[in-house]
Amino acid sequence: MTEYERLIRELCFISGNIKAFKTYAAMQRIKVSLQVPLQT
């Protein structure tokens, strides 16, 4: 997480090229595959 914060600081705040951004972080691994259960 420290490296991510450093990267975002350099890319977004220091360079000033990005106007806005959002970050989403997963705290738990609930769905770990792309398999969709189908009922027949």
Residue pairs with C-beta under 8 A, 6 or more apart in sequence:
8 21
8 23
11 17
11 18
12 18
12 21
